Amino acid sequence: MTVDRDTTAESERDAAPVAAGVPSADDTRRTDEAAATSTVSTVTVVAYAVAGAAVLGWFLFGWLVLQQGFVDSLGESAGAAFALLLVVSIVGTVRRGRRR
């Protein structure tokens, strides 16, 4: 077992402590950028809710209407959910690439 002071370099131990809660100018810029990009629009939330309901509906349709069995229906709906996540990821990557 190692102790932090054993693995910390001398220069790191002797450095002056940074005041807690006092962001530097660089930290403020990052916080503003993170706040600007972390907002999610209402349309996005509604689209995710509709996609989730569709996956749940697909599971229930396969299980109760087609009587495939619980595990088969769960696997099929999980595959559909992962396919939707892949599409969302690709669209997000393309949109982010156009912004820069």
C-alpha positions as CSV (number, residue, x, y, z in Angstrom):
1,M,0.0,0.0,0.0
2,T,1.3,3.4,-0.9
3,V,0.6,6.7,0.7
4,D,0.0,9.8,-1.3
5,R,3.0,11.7,0.1
6,D,5.3,8.8,-0.9
7,T,4.3,9.1,-4.6
8,T,4.0,12.9,-4.8
9,A,7.0,14.8,-6.1
10,E,8.7,17.3,-3.8
11,S,7.8,20.2,-6.1
12,E,4.1,19.3,-5.8
13,R,4.2,19.0,-2.1
14,D,5.9,22.4,-1.6
15,A,3.6,24.2,-4.0
16,A,1.3,26.9,-2.5
17,P,-2.3,25.6,-2.0
18,V,-4.9,27.0,-4.3
19,A,-7.7,28.9,-2.6
20,A,-10.9,26.9,-2.7
21,G,-13.9,28.5,-4.5
22,V,-11.8,31.1,-6.3
23,P,-11.8,30.3,-10.0
24,S,-9.0,31.7,-12.2
25,A,-9.8,33.5,-15.4
26,D,-9.2,30.3,-17.3
27,D,-11.7,28.3,-15.1
28,T,-14.4,30.9,-15.7
29,R,-14.1,30.6,-19.4
30,R,-14.4,26.8,-19.2
31,T,-17.4,27.1,-16.9
32,D,-19.2,29.5,-19.3
33,E,-18.5,27.2,-22.3
34,A,-19.7,24.2,-20.4
35,A,-22.9,26.0,-19.3
36,A,-23.5,27.0,-22.9
37,T,-23.1,23.5,-24.3
38,S,-24.8,21.6,-21.5
39,T,-28.3,23.1,-22.0
40,V,-30.7,20.6,-23.6
41,S,-33.6,21.9,-25.6
42,T,-37.2,20.9,-24.9
43,V,-37.4,19.4,-28.4
44,T,-34.5,17.1,-27.5
45,V,-36.0,16.0,-24.2
46,V,-39.4,15.3,-26.0
47,A,-37.6,13.3,-28.7
48,Y,-35.8,11.2,-26.2
49,A,-39.1,10.6,-24.3
50,V,-40.8,9.5,-27.6
51,A,-37.8,7.2,-28.5
52,G,-38.0,5.6,-25.0
53,A,-41.7,5.1,-25.3
54,A,-41.3,3.6,-28.7
55,V,-38.7,1.1,-27.4
56,L,-40.9,0.2,-24.5
57,G,-43.9,-0.2,-26.9
58,W,-41.7,-2.4,-29.1
59,F,-40.9,-4.6,-26.1
60,L,-44.5,-4.8,-25.0
61,F,-45.7,-5.5,-28.6
62,G,-43.3,-8.4,-29.0
63,W,-43.9,-9.8,-25.6
64,L,-47.7,-9.5,-25.3
65,V,-49.0,-9.4,-28.9
66,L,-46.5,-11.5,-30.8
67,Q,-45.9,-13.7,-27.7
68,Q,-42.2,-14.1,-28.5
69,G,-41.2,-14.6,-24.9
70,F,-39.8,-12.2,-22.4
71,V,-36.1,-12.6,-23.1
72,D,-36.5,-12.5,-26.9
73,S,-38.6,-9.3,-26.7
74,L,-36.2,-7.7,-24.2
75,G,-33.3,-8.5,-26.5
76,E,-35.0,-7.2,-29.6
77,S,-36.0,-3.9,-27.9
78,A,-32.5,-3.6,-26.4
79,G,-31.1,-3.9,-29.9
80,A,-33.5,-1.3,-31.2
81,A,-32.5,1.0,-28.3
82,F,-28.8,0.6,-29.1
83,A,-29.4,1.3,-32.8
84,L,-31.2,4.5,-31.8
85,L,-28.3,5.5,-29.6
86,L,-25.9,4.9,-32.5
87,V,-28.0,7.1,-34.7
88,V,-28.1,9.8,-32.1
89,S,-24.4,9.6,-31.6
90,I,-23.7,9.9,-35.4
91,V,-26.1,12.9,-35.7
92,G,-24.5,14.6,-32.7
93,T,-21.0,14.1,-34.1
94,V,-22.0,15.5,-37.5
95,R,-23.6,18.5,-35.9
96,R,-20.6,19.2,-33.6
97,G,-18.3,18.9,-36.6
98,R,-20.3,21.5,-38.6
99,R,-20.2,24.0,-35.7
100,R,-16.4,24.2,-35.5
